[in-house]
Amino acid sequence: MKKKLWGLFTTLFLCFAFTLGFTVGGCTTPEVPNSSSSGGGSDSTDETYEIDNPDSNGLKYKLLTDDTYEVSGIGSCRDTDIGIPSSYNGKAVTSIGDSAFIMNESITSVTMSEGITTIGNRAFVACKNLTRVKLPESVTTVGDQAFMICDNLTSVTIPESINSIGESAFSDCALLKTKEYGNAKYLASKTNDYFALIGTTNKSFDSYGIHKDTKIIANLAFENCDSMESIVIPDNVPLIGSYAFYSCGRLNSVTIGKGVKSIGDSAFDKCISLKEVHVKDLADWCNISFGANLANPIYRRDTATSFNNNIKLYVNNETLTEITIPDGVTSIGSGLFYNCPDLQSVVIPDSVTSIGREAFYGCNALTSVTIGDGVTTIDKDAFNRCRNLTSIKMGKGVTKIEEKAFYWCWNLKSVEIPDTVTFLGKQAFEGCSLTSVAIGNGITSIGERVFYDCDNLTSVYYGGTADDWADIQIASYNNPFHSATVYYYIEKEENVPTDGGKYWHYGENGEIVVWQKNNES
């Protein structure tokens, strides 16, 4: 048994060997059995806080880059009741390192001092005689498999400071006392019996409920719940862990409550049947912090998967057609409105400072975008393949338009790039049907293929002088751009030279007007 466990926990891919699974319920909270307790502990969780072991001597420490210590191993300590101190050699102790006490069969209890913030991956895995753990309120992270296979662990009270519970952190703790509700299992905090949803009672159910008092859904909590078709996340749940709903193959509808603040990496990865995402408030949706990959449930890459790419986002049960981002929203995250099929127009207020990667990717019905003055960066692929986009009004704060930002916007005929923009990323407007481009005098660099395949481009209206134009670095594969006629900006008619050059200015209504060679406009 020891040999098997050792081989298991030394592999780099342990996180895929042990996973938590569970399934979710319908669009409304399903009828579920009455809440109950399970496991071998007593009904009270107070016992966890009764232990108060003195600081242990002989523990092994490692100095971290932030000039604090982590406990990295048992060292020469022979205590069975371990006390983790708040400081060592005059410096704070802030963490329990990865695998620090792995497979230690002597430890029976652990008290951690205030100041400990992190319990590392596999820190106490297979400590089979460990019965009691006191986690201080300072702990924010419990790592993957941190207490897995602690056969005699009966009670853990989760600190309300926690913001991450790793994969299988408490898996296979047969005697651990948990609460049950809606076919899911919960660990308590001092004041909340349903604080942390850590997994399911069985993966095969087709209905799951999340308690209204839940504050965190652990990593991989509902992974591989293949019978679940819908789930409602209550308003008071702020944190959804990484891979929380990973590979729920029949999940087709998700309702996300107003209180959700953070959704971890790949939370909805491989939910191949997902068709609807319901939210109550557009501002709340915009303010969710999404992790990497498929944290956002509507975010899908059609080049990488065969998923249904027409997942609809509903706000108050209505599909999005015309939206004005609420004032106060500061960023539009990656993939936030990815491939919304009915979205036709977007107005972005001055409070927004950035438009994230693939934020509006593939919104084929989108025709009009107005970008406020607060936006400084339009990130990679932000409006990629918005094939019916015909109108873009950029604010005066944009400085960078990144790679493929407006790639293959087939119906885009003209665009005005403000003076504040200094950089156009690679392929930013490739494949557009541009006939004219106005470029501000702040531009210093135009990347490779920015205007590649823009074969209808005939006019470039530059906001500076011919000498300024000569200083711009223009990368290769911009032939249509080089072939177009360049007009230089002169504001007043009396300043237009008679050298036969091409010049332009803005008319009374803000339209582009070419000065005639004979100085008549």
GISUL-V59173 format. One record per residue. PSI is psi in radians with two decimals (NA if undefined). NEAR is the number of other C-alpha atoms within 10 Angstrom. Layout:
psi: [PSI:PSI]
near: [NEAR:NEAR]
This chain:
psi: [-0.76:-0.74:-0.72:-0.81:-0.72:-0.78:-0.62:-0.79:-0.15:-0.15:2.54:-0.25:0.56:-0.57:-0.29:-0.07:-0.51:2.12:2.69:2.51:2.59:2.91:2.76:2.92:-2.71:-2.99:-0.38:2.68:2.15:2.83:2.26:2.82:2.74:2.59:2.59:3.01:2.63:2.94:3.10:-0.02:3.01:3.00:-0.35:2.47:0.03:-0.41:-0.53:-0.56:0.00:-0.47:2.46:1.18:2.47:2.73:2.36:2.49:2.61:-0.05:2.67:2.38:2.73:2.25:2.19:2.96:-0.38:0.24:0.49:2.92:2.62:2.61:2.08:-0.14:3.05:-0.44:-2.34:0.07:2.36:0.19:2.52:-0.49:1.76:2.33:2.03:2.07:2.92:-0.29:2.80:2.28:0.63:0.09:2.67:2.51:2.11:-0.20:2.78:2.12:2.89:2.30:0.40:-0.73:0.47:2.25:0.47:2.07:-0.01:-0.53:2.32:-0.45:2.70:2.23:2.22:2.35:2.74:2.45:-0.41:2.18:-0.44:2.31:2.02:2.99:2.31:0.39:-0.70:0.41:2.37:0.53:1.49:-0.28:0.04:2.14:-0.51:2.44:2.30:1.92:2.19:2.83:-0.18:-0.25:2.26:-0.40:2.22:2.09:3.07:2.35:0.48:-0.71:0.39:2.49:0.64:1.56:-0.54:0.13:2.15:-0.50:2.30:2.27:2.14:2.24:2.53:-0.03:-0.15:2.43:0.03:2.19:2.02:3.02:2.25:0.55:-0.60:0.45:2.53:0.57:1.54:-0.53:0.00:2.20:2.18:2.83:2.66:2.42:2.32:0.59:0.36:2.80:2.50:2.56:2.55:2.70:-3.01:-0.58:-0.01:1.95:-0.34:0.58:-0.87:2.07:2.00:-0.18:-2.93:2.82:-0.41:2.38:-0.22:-0.10:2.66:0.02:2.23:2.56:2.49:2.19:2.53:-0.34:0.01:2.40:-0.31:2.38:2.07:2.80:2.36:0.36:-0.71:0.36:2.36:0.52:1.46:-0.26:-0.20:2.31:-0.37:2.77:2.49:2.13:2.02:2.84:-0.48:0.13:1.86:-0.46:2.20:2.14:2.96:2.45:0.39:-0.67:0.51:2.27:0.68:1.53:-0.42:0.01:2.07:-0.21:2.30:2.26:2.15:2.11:2.87:-0.48:-0.09:2.19:-0.49:2.34:2.14:3.02:2.35:0.51:-0.57:0.42:2.43:0.44:1.37:-0.22:0.05:2.26:-0.45:2.39:2.18:2.26:2.80:-0.42:2.26:-0.70:-0.74:-0.71:-0.77:-0.47:0.00:2.36:1.92:2.42:-2.92:2.96:-2.21:0.90:-0.72:2.13:-0.38:-0.04:1.99:2.55:1.92:-0.29:-0.31:-0.30:2.97:0.42:2.75:2.04:0.15:0.93:2.20:2.39:2.17:2.29:2.06:0.76:0.29:2.39:2.68:2.17:-0.87:2.15:2.50:2.02:2.26:2.50:2.46:-0.47:2.31:-0.32:2.68:1.90:2.96:2.25:0.32:-0.66:0.62:2.12:0.59:1.93:-0.35:-0.05:2.16:-0.58:2.61:2.30:2.16:2.14:3.00:-0.36:-0.39:2.30:-0.33:2.57:2.04:3.01:2.26:0.47:-0.69:0.45:2.28:0.33:1.48:-0.35:-0.12:2.17:-0.46:2.33:2.24:2.14:2.18:2.94:-0.25:-0.35:2.23:-0.49:2.26:1.90:3.05:2.31:0.33:-0.73:0.43:2.30:0.51:1.45:-0.28:0.18:2.14:-0.32:2.19:2.17:1.92:2.46:3.06:0.17:-0.18:2.27:-0.48:2.36:1.91:3.12:2.27:0.46:-0.68:0.57:2.29:0.70:1.46:-0.62:0.14:1.98:-0.52:2.71:2.49:2.10:2.07:2.89:-0.41:-0.35:2.24:-0.32:2.32:2.04:2.87:2.26:0.45:-0.68:0.37:2.38:0.11:2.77:0.65:2.34:-0.44:2.62:2.29:2.17:2.21:2.90:-0.01:-0.15:2.34:-0.38:2.29:2.06:3.09:2.34:0.40:-0.74:0.44:2.42:0.35:1.18:-0.24:0.02:2.09:-0.40:2.31:2.12:1.85:2.40:0.09:-2.79:3.00:-0.65:-0.72:-0.72:-0.69:-0.38:-0.17:2.35:1.97:2.05:3.10:2.94:0.73:0.70:-0.78:-0.59:-0.74:-0.50:-0.30:2.75:2.27:2.22:2.43:2.57:2.27:2.17:-0.74:2.48:-0.64:-0.25:0.01:2.14:2.87:0.67:0.08:0.07:3.08:2.21:2.75:2.93:3.01:2.37:-3.09:-0.52:0.28:0.13:2.74:2.24:2.26:2.25:2.33:2.72:-0.53:0.29:0.29:2.37:NA]
near: [5:9:7:8:13:13:10:14:19:11:10:8:10:16:15:9:10:18:22:26:27:31:33:33:27:21:15:13:20:17:12:15:11:9:14:10:16:17:16:16:19:14:14:10:21:14:17:21:17:12:16:17:19:14:18:17:16:13:20:15:20:16:15:12:7:6:11:18:25:26:25:20:20:20:14:10:13:14:18:17:21:23:21:25:22:18:17:15:8:9:12:17:27:25:25:29:22:23:20:25:23:21:22:17:14:15:21:19:21:21:24:27:24:16:17:25:22:20:28:24:25:28:27:27:28:27:23:21:18:24:21:24:25:23:22:20:20:18:24:19:20:27:23:27:29:29:29:26:22:25:20:20:28:23:28:24:26:25:21:20:14:21:21:23:29:27:30:28:27:25:22:18:21:17:17:23:25:27:20:23:22:22:24:27:25:27:24:23:21:15:11:16:20:24:26:31:27:31:30:25:19:17:23:15:17:20:23:30:23:25:23:14:15:23:25:25:29:28:32:28:31:31:26:24:28:22:19:25:23:26:25:21:26:22:17:17:24:20:23:29:26:29:27:30:31:25:23:28:20:19:28:19:24:24:20:20:20:20:17:22:18:20:25:24:20:24:29:28:23:21:23:19:18:25:19:19:21:21:19:17:15:18:15:17:23:19:18:20:17:24:18:14:17:24:28:26:26:23:24:26:19:12:7:7:11:10:17:14:21:19:22:23:26:18:15:12:11:12:17:20:14:14:13:12:20:18:12:12:19:20:18:26:24:26:27:26:25:27:31:27:20:17:22:19:19:20:16:26:21:20:17:21:22:17:27:21:24:27:25:28:28:27:25:21:18:25:20:17:18:16:23:20:17:19:25:21:18:27:24:25:27:32:31:26:24:25:22:19:25:19:18:17:15:19:20:18:19:24:21:18:24:22:25:28:31:29:26:25:26:20:17:23:18:18:18:18:26:21:19:18:22:20:18:24:20:22:26:29:28:26:23:27:21:25:17:22:20:19:21:19:21:19:25:16:16:21:20:19:25:31:26:21:21:24:18:15:23:17:19:21:25:27:25:18:14:15:8:15:17:9:11:15:13:19:13:12:16:20:16:19:24:14:13:18:13:22:22:23:22:21:15:11:15:8:9:20:14:11:7:10:14:20:24:23:22:15:12:8:6:8:9:14:14:20:23:16:15:10:14:8:12]
